[in-house]
Amino acid sequence: FERKKILVLGAGYAGLSTVTRLQKILSFQDADITLINKNEYHYEATWLHQVAAGTIHWEEAAYPITSVINTQKVRFVPAEVTAIDRDAQRVETNQGEFEYDILVVALGFESETFGIEGMDEYAETITNPETSVAARQEIERNFAKYKTSNDPRDISILVGGAGFTGVEFLGELTESIPALASQYNINYEDVKITCVEAAPSMLPMFSDELTQYAVDFLESKGIEFKIGTPIVAANEKGFVVKVNDEETQLEASSVIWTAGVRGNSLMEESFEGAKRGRVITKPDLTIEGYDNIFVIGDVAAVMNGEGENARPWPTTAQIAMQMGDHAAKNIKEKLDGEKMHGFSFDDKGTVCSLGPDEGIGVVFGREVKGRRAAFLKRVVDTRAVFKIGGPFLAYSKGKFL
Ligand code: FAD
């Protein structure tokens, strides 16, 4: 009797949910489980706007992967995946090759700049701890520079995108920038924070009333919105926008792009048919032609609905965790020779924070705003840590204040 080799790629929400469930439902004799991830730590991607704004240190949003896995059952290998060979059932990494019987691909998201000229080069993004720390450092460096330059661009911040990440980031800036300004003896009224959004409206997942609440709150804190304003280029001065066929230069020394995500670009290299780093899965989360390969989290396009009306579920941490859990249960069923089940998403709602004390959201179908939403956001964040790491991790990493 041979132990099946299960290989899980990526220790984000999807990959860690898979592994922590597998280690509960499989015995050592059932399977040989290996988890591969680029870093030795897991980071809470949903807290990265706080890292980028400087309201938390990146280490607060991270924990060692070995603190949540049972090392008697799961082998953790810190390595970067470079290729997946589906037919040879082999994965290449910068630490050597790994073979598998069952593969779980959970390699997560990257920033997408839609080919906007100069965006990759000139804008910071909120994609992982490194890019988020770089964004925070850029803002701080420019504030420090202002002491000698007196150039208003050094205390101007341009944020590209008023989607979920952009709005949460702006919310955190309303908390961190007044403190940073006072640290450098700068008058907060002189600081300029401008959010530029191409679409005519923002936050499509929320009602007009909730969206208006968010805009009113952020504007009351001095943030300026330019909605319906496409960015056509980024350069060393800031963004170039186009309104009524006329191009205008918006100037700021700190420029952060938040408006696009895509799945890991490795997906296009290893899976034909992948679009923007996402692969369409079957309802059981395996892919066409390979019932031993599960694709989950932000690299998966799982369809909601049938035929013409089918749309992929949005990519969120909430779905990624549920997919991880589901993939683990299907793997157990597969090993037991039983029929695998189709995935269905149990939507508990979404809360968008506006700094530490304000927010908007829909929770179990009911709209919430203000302090109540901010409280619920902390519950959601703490729950995510608890679901993966149990009470001890929730105690050390949870947001109780
Ligand atoms: P990821 O979290 O991206 O994890 C992928 C893992 O794979 C990472 O550990 C990465 O290091 C690793 N990896 C990548 N490439 C390689 C490689 N080549 N080799 C080895 N390892 C690799 N969702 C919500 O549901 N609610 C929210 O409130 C919310 N807020 C958000 C706020 C922000 C600021 C951002 C940026 C996102 C937010 N999201 C939210 C979306 C959510 O973070 C993603 O949907 C979620 O992280 C996807 O989980 P994942 O496990 O698929 O991927």
Boltz pocket constraint, residues with backbone or C-beta under 6 A from the ligand:
constraints:
  - pocket:
      binder: B
      contacts: [[A, 9], [A, 10], [A, 11], [A, 12], [A, 13], [A, 14], [A, 15], [A, 36], [A, 37], [A, 38], [A, 39], [A, 41], [A, 42], [A, 43], [A, 45], [A, 46], [A, 47], [A, 48], [A, 49], [A, 79], [A, 80], [A, 81], [A, 82], [A, 106], [A, 107], [A, 108], [A, 109], [A, 126], [A, 127], [A, 164], [A, 165], [A, 168], [A, 264], [A, 266], [A, 296], [A, 297], [A, 298], [A, 299], [A, 315], [A, 316], [A, 317], [A, 318], [A, 319], [A, 320], [A, 351]]
      max_distance: 6.0
